[in-house]
Amino acid sequence: MRRASRQNLLYNFKETTVLPRNILLACSGIVGMLAVPAHSDQAYPSQPIRIIVPIAAGGSTDVLARSVAQELGKTLGATVVVENKPGAAGAIGAQAVARAAPDGYTLLLTSPDPITVLPNYKSNLHYDAAADFAPIQLIAEINYVFATRTDFPAQDLAAFLKMAQQSPGKYTFSSAGTGSNTQLVTEMLRQRLGVDMVHVPYQGSGPALIAVASGEVDVQATSMPSMKALYDAGRLKALAVTSEQRFKALPAVPTMQESGVNDFVLSAWFGVFAPAGTPAPIQEKLDNALGKVMSSPEIRTRLDSLSMTARPMSLAAFGAYLDTERQRWKTVIDIVGLKD
């Protein structure tokens, strides 16, 4: 290849009338390529943006992502699509984003699981949660609901716990996957009260809740968006909520405090991430756009109907918050004794 190039240069050197024009054209082309990247930050977004949701369709993360995608598309003037990549408590979807081009066109919208939970005990993750992602914005949080099938004998959590304590190992609880926050919440309750229940993991809250509604599993710590369709269809009932006050959507359902479980106010956050190396101007544009989305009346009304709370946290603050969250979940994992 080098020899051919050299011969070409020698040939052009003899053509003195052509040489200067060729050199000028070549140089101008190189300068043009350096001055204007193929995908200019200023032109972003110039193609559809894909939001990866690392759980199955129907869960709270999925419901939130679709609401955010719609409003984000309006704000950026671009098409924003949601793609579900469930499995391994969110690790499969997170890995896909970690390996994506850092150009702002592939994002991750997730709960804590693949970012601050799994890295605390999984040794075979194919990504580094602290190094492979650029945290863009924490957008919302949600409390949990303990749900069971409609015809389950217990009418509230206090009654269910009494049954479970009287029959160790008889009752089961599902989760969105081993190591998911939906597992850890129930594990914390189980450890706190010394209740022996069997864990049955699924690939996402949707399948896990269907198992509860059909009677395959007895109970699950879930969220209002995840259970809403089955709840509205009369296939699920709520036993208790992990918020300080009762849910507006479930005014008859007691809190954990009212159920006899003190100091058990828990919530999960949702955040948006880009692959590490995404240009700072693109990160800032996404951060600003998400801030507008999460403060809009439309999204606030939508979140309220889902028993979620908008909690926009800027790019800079989100990174520091994640460090605290990793330590918090590590403490929980150590308490419940979760191992790879």
C-alpha positions as a Markdown table, in Angstrom:
| # | Residue | x | y | z |
|---|---|---|---|---|
| 1 | Met | 0.0 | 0.0 | 0.0 |
| 2 | Arg | 2.8 | 2.4 | 0.9 |
| 3 | Arg | 4.7 | 1.6 | -2.4 |
| 4 | Ala | 1.6 | 2.3 | -4.4 |
| 5 | Ser | 1.1 | 5.6 | -2.7 |
| 6 | Arg | 4.7 | 6.6 | -3.3 |
| 7 | Gln | 4.5 | 5.8 | -7.0 |
| 8 | Asn | 1.3 | 7.8 | -7.2 |
| 9 | Leu | 3.0 | 10.8 | -5.6 |
| 10 | Leu | 6.0 | 10.5 | -7.9 |
| 11 | Tyr | 3.7 | 10.4 | -10.8 |
| 12 | Asn | 1.8 | 13.5 | -9.6 |
| 13 | Phe | 5.1 | 15.2 | -9.0 |
| 14 | Lys | 5.8 | 15.1 | -12.7 |
| 15 | Glu | 2.4 | 16.6 | -13.5 |
| 16 | Thr | 3.4 | 20.0 | -12.1 |
| 17 | Thr | 0.3 | 21.7 | -13.3 |
| 18 | Val | -2.0 | 19.3 | -11.4 |
| 19 | Leu | 0.0 | 19.0 | -8.2 |
| 20 | Pro | -0.9 | 22.2 | -6.4 |
| 21 | Arg | -4.6 | 21.8 | -7.1 |
| 22 | Asn | -4.6 | 18.2 | -5.7 |
| 23 | Ile | -2.7 | 19.3 | -2.6 |
| 24 | Leu | -5.1 | 22.2 | -1.9 |
| 25 | Leu | -8.1 | 20.0 | -2.4 |
| 26 | Ala | -6.7 | 17.3 | -0.1 |
| 27 | Cys | -5.8 | 19.8 | 2.6 |
| 28 | Ser | -9.1 | 21.6 | 2.5 |
| 29 | Gly | -10.8 | 18.2 | 2.9 |
| 30 | Ile | -8.8 | 17.3 | 5.9 |
| 31 | Val | -9.4 | 20.6 | 7.5 |
| 32 | Gly | -13.1 | 20.3 | 6.9 |
| 33 | Met | -13.2 | 16.9 | 8.5 |
| 34 | Leu | -11.4 | 18.2 | 11.6 |
| 35 | Ala | -13.6 | 21.2 | 11.9 |
| 36 | Val | -16.9 | 19.5 | 11.4 |
| 37 | Pro | -17.3 | 16.1 | 13.0 |
| 38 | Ala | -19.6 | 13.6 | 11.3 |
| 39 | His | -22.0 | 13.8 | 14.2 |
| 40 | Ser | -21.8 | 17.4 | 15.5 |
| 41 | Asp | -22.7 | 18.0 | 19.1 |
| 42 | Gln | -24.5 | 21.2 | 18.0 |
| 43 | Ala | -26.7 | 19.1 | 15.6 |
| 44 | Tyr | -27.7 | 16.7 | 18.3 |
| 45 | Pro | -30.1 | 15.0 | 18.1 |
| 46 | Ser | -30.2 | 14.3 | 14.3 |
| 47 | Gln | -31.5 | 10.8 | 14.5 |
| 48 | Pro | -33.8 | 8.7 | 16.8 |
| 49 | Ile | -32.8 | 8.2 | 20.4 |
| 50 | Arg | -33.2 | 4.8 | 21.9 |
| 51 | Ile | -33.9 | 4.4 | 25.6 |
| 52 | Ile | -33.1 | 0.9 | 26.9 |
| 53 | Val | -35.2 | -0.4 | 29.8 |
| 54 | Pro | -33.5 | -3.4 | 31.4 |
| 55 | Ile | -36.8 | -5.1 | 32.5 |
| 56 | Ala | -39.8 | -6.6 | 30.8 |
| 57 | Ala | -42.6 | -4.4 | 29.5 |
| 58 | Gly | -45.3 | -3.6 | 32.1 |
| 59 | Gly | -43.1 | -2.8 | 35.1 |
| 60 | Ser | -42.8 | 0.6 | 36.8 |
| 61 | Thr | -39.5 | 1.4 | 35.0 |
| 62 | Asp | -41.1 | 0.6 | 31.7 |
| 63 | Val | -44.2 | 2.7 | 32.4 |
| 64 | Leu | -42.1 | 5.6 | 33.5 |
| 65 | Ala | -39.7 | 5.3 | 30.5 |
| 66 | Arg | -42.6 | 5.5 | 28.0 |
| 67 | Ser | -44.0 | 8.6 | 29.7 |
| 68 | Val | -40.6 | 10.3 | 29.7 |
| 69 | Ala | -39.7 | 9.2 | 26.1 |
| 70 | Gln | -42.9 | 10.9 | 24.8 |
| 71 | Glu | -42.2 | 14.2 | 26.6 |
| 72 | Leu | -38.4 | 14.1 | 25.9 |
| 73 | Gly | -39.1 | 13.7 | 22.2 |
| 74 | Lys | -41.2 | 16.8 | 22.2 |
| 75 | Thr | -38.6 | 18.8 | 24.1 |
| 76 | Leu | -35.7 | 17.7 | 21.9 |
| 77 | Gly | -37.7 | 17.7 | 18.6 |
| 78 | Ala | -36.7 | 14.1 | 18.0 |
| 79 | Thr | -38.1 | 10.6 | 17.9 |
| 80 | Val | -37.4 | 8.8 | 21.2 |
| 81 | Val | -38.2 | 5.0 | 21.3 |
| 82 | Val | -38.2 | 2.6 | 24.3 |
| 83 | Glu | -36.6 | -0.8 | 23.9 |
| 84 | Asn | -37.0 | -3.5 | 26.6 |
| 85 | Lys | -33.9 | -5.7 | 27.2 |
| 86 | Pro | -34.9 | -7.8 | 30.3 |
| 87 | Gly | -32.8 | -10.4 | 32.2 |
| 88 | Ala | -30.3 | -10.9 | 35.0 |
| 89 | Ala | -32.0 | -8.2 | 37.2 |
| 90 | Gly | -31.2 | -5.5 | 34.7 |
| 91 | Ala | -27.6 | -6.5 | 33.8 |
| 92 | Ile | -28.4 | -7.5 | 30.2 |
| 93 | Gly | -29.9 | -4.1 | 29.3 |
| 94 | Ala | -27.2 | -2.2 | 31.2 |
| 95 | Gln | -24.5 | -4.1 | 29.4 |
| 96 | Ala | -26.0 | -3.2 | 26.1 |
| 97 | Val | -25.8 | 0.5 | 26.9 |
| 98 | Ala | -22.3 | 0.2 | 28.3 |
| 99 | Arg | -21.2 | -1.2 | 25.0 |
| 100 | Ala | -23.1 | 1.3 | 22.8 |
| 101 | Ala | -21.5 | 4.1 | 21.0 |
| 102 | Pro | -21.1 | 7.2 | 23.3 |
| 103 | Asp | -23.0 | 9.5 | 21.0 |
| 104 | Gly | -26.2 | 10.2 | 23.0 |
| 105 | Tyr | -28.4 | 8.0 | 20.9 |
| 106 | Thr | -28.5 | 5.0 | 23.3 |
| 107 | Leu | -29.6 | 5.7 | 26.9 |
| 108 | Leu | -30.4 | 3.6 | 29.9 |
| 109 | Leu | -33.4 | 4.3 | 32.1 |
| 110 | Thr | -33.3 | 2.1 | 35.1 |
| 111 | Ser | -34.0 | 1.5 | 38.8 |
| 112 | Pro | -31.1 | 1.0 | 41.2 |
| 113 | Asp | -30.6 | -2.7 | 40.4 |
| 114 | Pro | -27.9 | -2.8 | 37.7 |
| 115 | Ile | -26.1 | 0.3 | 38.9 |
| 116 | Thr | -25.9 | 0.2 | 42.7 |
| 117 | Val | -27.2 | -3.2 | 43.7 |
| 118 | Leu | -25.7 | -5.9 | 41.5 |
| 119 | Pro | -22.2 | -4.6 | 41.5 |
| 120 | Asn | -22.1 | -5.2 | 45.3 |
| 121 | Tyr | -22.3 | -8.9 | 45.0 |
| 122 | Lys | -22.1 | -10.0 | 41.4 |
| 123 | Ser | -18.6 | -11.1 | 40.2 |
| 124 | Asn | -19.5 | -11.8 | 36.6 |
| 125 | Leu | -20.9 | -8.5 | 35.4 |
| 126 | His | -19.7 | -7.6 | 32.0 |
| 127 | Tyr | -19.6 | -3.9 | 32.8 |
| 128 | Asp | -18.2 | -1.6 | 35.4 |
| 129 | Ala | -21.2 | 0.3 | 36.9 |
| 130 | Ala | -19.0 | 3.1 | 38.2 |
| 131 | Ala | -16.8 | 3.6 | 35.1 |
| 132 | Asp | -18.9 | 2.5 | 32.1 |
| 133 | Phe | -21.8 | 5.0 | 32.5 |
| 134 | Ala | -22.3 | 8.7 | 32.5 |
| 135 | Pro | -25.1 | 9.5 | 35.0 |
| 136 | Ile | -27.3 | 12.1 | 33.3 |
| 137 | Gln | -30.2 | 12.7 | 35.8 |
| 138 | Leu | -32.1 | 11.1 | 38.6 |
| 139 | Ile | -35.7 | 11.7 | 37.6 |
| 140 | Ala | -38.1 | 10.1 | 40.0 |
| 141 | Glu | -38.7 | 7.8 | 43.0 |
| 142 | Ile | -41.4 | 5.5 | 44.2 |
| 143 | Asn | -42.4 | 3.5 | 47.3 |
| 144 | Tyr | -43.2 | -0.1 | 47.3 |
| 145 | Val | -46.5 | -2.0 | 47.7 |
| 146 | Phe | -46.8 | -5.6 | 49.1 |
| 147 | Ala | -49.3 | -7.3 | 46.8 |
| 148 | Thr | -51.0 | -10.7 | 46.7 |
| 149 | Arg | -53.8 | -12.3 | 44.7 |
| 150 | Thr | -57.3 | -11.2 | 45.4 |
| 151 | Asp | -58.6 | -14.4 | 47.0 |
| 152 | Phe | -55.6 | -14.8 | 49.4 |
| 153 | Pro | -56.9 | -15.3 | 52.9 |
| 154 | Ala | -55.0 | -12.4 | 54.5 |
| 155 | Gln | -56.5 | -9.0 | 54.0 |
| 156 | Asp | -53.5 | -7.0 | 55.2 |
| 157 | Leu | -49.8 | -7.4 | 55.8 |
| 158 | Ala | -50.1 | -8.0 | 59.5 |
| 159 | Ala | -52.4 | -11.0 | 58.8 |
| 160 | Phe | -50.1 | -12.3 | 56.1 |
| 161 | Leu | -47.0 | -12.1 | 58.4 |
| 162 | Lys | -48.8 | -13.9 | 61.2 |
| 163 | Met | -49.7 | -16.7 | 58.7 |
| 164 | Ala | -46.1 | -16.9 | 57.5 |
| 165 | Gln | -44.7 | -17.0 | 61.0 |
| 166 | Gln | -47.0 | -19.9 | 61.9 |
| 167 | Ser | -46.0 | -21.9 | 58.8 |
| 168 | Pro | -42.2 | -21.5 | 58.2 |
| 169 | Gly | -41.2 | -22.2 | 54.6 |
| 170 | Lys | -44.8 | -22.5 | 53.3 |
| 171 | Tyr | -45.2 | -19.1 | 51.7 |
| 172 | Thr | -43.4 | -17.7 | 48.7 |
| 173 | Phe | -42.5 | -14.3 | 47.3 |
| 174 | Ser | -41.6 | -13.3 | 43.8 |
| 175 | Ser | -39.2 | -10.6 | 42.5 |
| 176 | Ala | -38.1 | -9.0 | 39.3 |
| 177 | Gly | -34.9 | -11.1 | 39.5 |
| 178 | Thr | -32.3 | -12.3 | 41.9 |
| 179 | Gly | -30.6 | -9.3 | 43.4 |
| 180 | Ser | -33.3 | -6.9 | 42.3 |
| 181 | Asn | -34.5 | -4.3 | 44.8 |
| 182 | Thr | -37.9 | -6.0 | 44.8 |
| 183 | Gln | -36.2 | -9.1 | 46.2 |
| 184 | Leu | -34.1 | -7.1 | 48.7 |
| 185 | Val | -37.1 | -5.3 | 50.1 |
| 186 | Thr | -38.9 | -8.5 | 51.0 |
| 187 | Glu | -35.6 | -10.0 | 52.2 |
| 188 | Met | -35.2 | -7.1 | 54.6 |
| 189 | Leu | -38.7 | -7.6 | 55.9 |
| 190 | Arg | -38.1 | -11.4 | 56.3 |
| 191 | Gln | -34.8 | -10.8 | 58.1 |
| 192 | Arg | -36.3 | -8.1 | 60.4 |
| 193 | Leu | -39.2 | -10.3 | 61.5 |
| 194 | Gly | -37.5 | -13.7 | 61.3 |
| 195 | Val | -40.0 | -14.9 | 58.7 |
| 196 | Asp | -39.1 | -18.0 | 56.6 |
| 197 | Met | -40.4 | -17.6 | 53.0 |
| 198 | Val | -39.1 | -19.0 | 49.7 |
| 199 | His | -37.9 | -16.6 | 47.0 |
| 200 | Val | -39.0 | -17.2 | 43.4 |
| 201 | Pro | -37.2 | -14.9 | 40.9 |
| 202 | Tyr | -38.6 | -13.8 | 37.5 |
| 203 | Gln | -37.3 | -11.7 | 34.6 |
| 204 | Gly | -39.1 | -8.5 | 35.5 |
| 205 | Ser | -41.9 | -7.3 | 37.7 |
| 206 | Gly | -44.5 | -8.0 | 35.0 |
| 207 | Pro | -44.0 | -11.8 | 34.9 |
| 208 | Ala | -43.5 | -11.9 | 38.6 |
| 209 | Leu | -46.8 | -10.2 | 39.3 |
| 210 | Ile | -48.6 | -12.5 | 36.8 |
| 211 | Ala | -47.3 | -15.4 | 38.9 |
| 212 | Val | -48.7 | -13.8 | 42.0 |
| 213 | Ala | -52.1 | -13.1 | 40.4 |
| 214 | Ser | -52.3 | -16.7 | 39.2 |
| 215 | Gly | -51.5 | -18.2 | 42.6 |
| 216 | Glu | -48.1 | -19.6 | 41.6 |
| 217 | Val | -46.4 | -17.3 | 44.2 |
| 218 | Asp | -48.0 | -15.7 | 47.3 |
| 219 | Val | -46.7 | -12.1 | 47.5 |
| 220 | Gln | -44.4 | -9.5 | 46.0 |
| 221 | Ala | -43.0 | -6.2 | 46.9 |
| 222 | Thr | -43.8 | -4.1 | 43.8 |
| 223 | Ser | -45.0 | -0.7 | 42.8 |
| 224 | Met | -48.3 | 0.8 | 41.9 |
| 225 | Pro | -47.5 | 1.2 | 38.1 |
| 226 | Ser | -46.3 | -2.4 | 37.9 |
| 227 | Met | -49.5 | -3.8 | 39.6 |
| 228 | Lys | -52.0 | -1.3 | 38.2 |
| 229 | Ala | -53.4 | -3.4 | 35.3 |
| 230 | Leu | -53.8 | -6.5 | 37.4 |
| 231 | Tyr | -55.1 | -4.5 | 40.3 |
| 232 | Asp | -57.7 | -2.7 | 38.2 |
| 233 | Ala | -58.7 | -6.0 | 36.7 |
| 234 | Gly | -59.5 | -7.3 | 40.2 |
| 235 | Arg | -56.7 | -9.9 | 40.2 |
| 236 | Leu | -54.4 | -8.4 | 42.8 |
| 237 | Lys | -54.9 | -6.6 | 46.2 |
| 238 | Ala | -52.5 | -4.5 | 48.2 |
| 239 | Leu | -51.5 | -5.5 | 51.7 |
| 240 | Ala | -49.4 | -2.5 | 52.8 |
| 241 | Val | -47.3 | 0.4 | 51.4 |
| 242 | Thr | -43.8 | 1.4 | 52.4 |
| 243 | Ser | -44.4 | 5.1 | 52.4 |
| 244 | Glu | -44.8 | 7.4 | 55.4 |
| 245 | Gln | -48.4 | 8.2 | 54.4 |
| 246 | Arg | -51.0 | 6.1 | 52.6 |
| 247 | Phe | -51.1 | 6.3 | 48.8 |
| 248 | Lys | -53.7 | 8.6 | 47.3 |
| 249 | Ala | -54.4 | 5.7 | 44.9 |
| 250 | Leu | -54.8 | 3.2 | 47.7 |
| 251 | Pro | -56.4 | 5.1 | 50.6 |
| 252 | Ala | -57.7 | 2.0 | 52.4 |
| 253 | Val | -54.3 | 0.2 | 52.4 |
| 254 | Pro | -52.2 | 0.7 | 55.6 |
| 255 | Thr | -48.6 | 1.8 | 55.8 |
| 256 | Met | -45.9 | -0.5 | 57.2 |
| 257 | Gln | -46.1 | 1.5 | 60.5 |
| 258 | Glu | -49.8 | 0.8 | 60.7 |
| 259 | Ser | -49.1 | -2.9 | 59.9 |
| 260 | Gly | -46.9 | -3.2 | 63.0 |
| 261 | Val | -43.5 | -2.9 | 61.2 |
| 262 | Asn | -41.7 | 0.2 | 62.4 |
| 263 | Asp | -39.0 | 2.2 | 60.5 |
| 264 | Phe | -39.7 | 0.5 | 57.2 |
| 265 | Val | -40.1 | 3.5 | 54.9 |
| 266 | Leu | -38.4 | 2.5 | 51.6 |
| 267 | Ser | -38.3 | 3.9 | 48.1 |
| 268 | Ala | -36.5 | 3.2 | 44.8 |
| 269 | Trp | -35.1 | 5.8 | 42.4 |
| 270 | Phe | -35.1 | 5.9 | 38.6 |
| 271 | Gly | -32.3 | 7.5 | 36.6 |
| 272 | Val | -31.1 | 8.1 | 33.1 |
| 273 | Phe | -27.6 | 7.1 | 32.0 |
| 274 | Ala | -25.5 | 7.4 | 28.8 |
| 275 | Pro | -22.4 | 5.4 | 27.9 |
| 276 | Ala | -19.2 | 6.7 | 29.4 |
| 277 | Gly | -17.4 | 9.0 | 27.0 |
| 278 | Thr | -20.5 | 10.7 | 25.7 |
| 279 | Pro | -19.5 | 14.3 | 24.9 |
| 280 | Ala | -20.1 | 16.8 | 27.7 |
| 281 | Pro | -22.3 | 19.1 | 25.5 |
| 282 | Ile | -24.6 | 16.1 | 24.7 |
| 283 | Gln | -24.8 | 15.2 | 28.4 |
| 284 | Glu | -25.7 | 18.7 | 29.3 |
| 285 | Lys | -28.3 | 18.9 | 26.6 |
| 286 | Leu | -29.9 | 15.7 | 27.8 |
| 287 | Asp | -29.7 | 16.9 | 31.4 |
| 288 | Asn | -31.4 | 20.2 | 30.6 |
| 289 | Ala | -34.1 | 18.5 | 28.5 |
| 290 | Leu | -34.9 | 16.0 | 31.2 |
| 291 | Gly | -35.1 | 18.7 | 33.8 |
| 292 | Lys | -37.8 | 20.4 | 31.6 |
| 293 | Val | -39.6 | 17.1 | 31.1 |
| 294 | Met | -39.7 | 16.2 | 34.8 |
| 295 | Ser | -40.9 | 19.7 | 35.8 |
| 296 | Ser | -43.7 | 19.8 | 33.2 |
| 297 | Pro | -47.3 | 19.7 | 34.4 |
| 298 | Glu | -48.0 | 16.8 | 32.1 |
| 299 | Ile | -45.3 | 14.5 | 33.6 |
| 300 | Arg | -46.1 | 15.6 | 37.1 |
| 301 | Thr | -49.8 | 14.6 | 36.6 |
| 302 | Arg | -48.8 | 11.3 | 35.1 |
| 303 | Leu | -46.4 | 10.5 | 37.9 |
| 304 | Asp | -49.0 | 11.4 | 40.5 |
| 305 | Ser | -51.4 | 8.9 | 38.9 |
| 306 | Leu | -48.6 | 6.2 | 39.2 |
| 307 | Ser | -47.9 | 7.1 | 42.9 |
| 308 | Met | -44.4 | 8.3 | 41.8 |
| 309 | Thr | -42.7 | 11.4 | 42.9 |
| 310 | Ala | -40.7 | 13.6 | 40.4 |
| 311 | Arg | -37.2 | 14.1 | 41.8 |
| 312 | Pro | -35.0 | 15.7 | 39.2 |
| 313 | Met | -31.4 | 15.7 | 40.3 |
| 314 | Ser | -28.9 | 17.3 | 38.0 |
| 315 | Leu | -26.0 | 15.7 | 36.3 |
| 316 | Ala | -23.4 | 16.9 | 38.9 |
| 317 | Ala | -25.4 | 15.9 | 42.0 |
| 318 | Phe | -26.5 | 12.5 | 40.6 |
| 319 | Gly | -22.9 | 11.2 | 40.4 |
| 320 | Ala | -22.3 | 11.9 | 44.0 |
| 321 | Tyr | -25.6 | 10.5 | 45.0 |
| 322 | Leu | -24.8 | 7.2 | 43.3 |
| 323 | Asp | -21.7 | 6.8 | 45.5 |
| 324 | Thr | -23.9 | 7.0 | 48.6 |
| 325 | Glu | -26.5 | 4.6 | 47.1 |
| 326 | Arg | -23.9 | 1.9 | 46.4 |
| 327 | Gln | -22.9 | 1.9 | 50.0 |
| 328 | Arg | -26.5 | 1.9 | 51.2 |
| 329 | Trp | -27.4 | -1.2 | 49.1 |
| 330 | Lys | -24.1 | -2.9 | 50.1 |
| 331 | Thr | -25.3 | -2.6 | 53.7 |
| 332 | Val | -28.6 | -4.1 | 52.8 |
| 333 | Ile | -27.0 | -7.0 | 50.8 |
| 334 | Asp | -24.6 | -7.7 | 53.8 |
| 335 | Ile | -27.6 | -7.8 | 56.1 |
| 336 | Val | -29.6 | -10.3 | 54.0 |
| 337 | Gly | -26.5 | -12.3 | 53.2 |
| 338 | Leu | -27.0 | -12.2 | 49.4 |
| 339 | Lys | -24.2 | -14.0 | 47.5 |
| 340 | Asp | -23.4 | -14.6 | 43.9 |
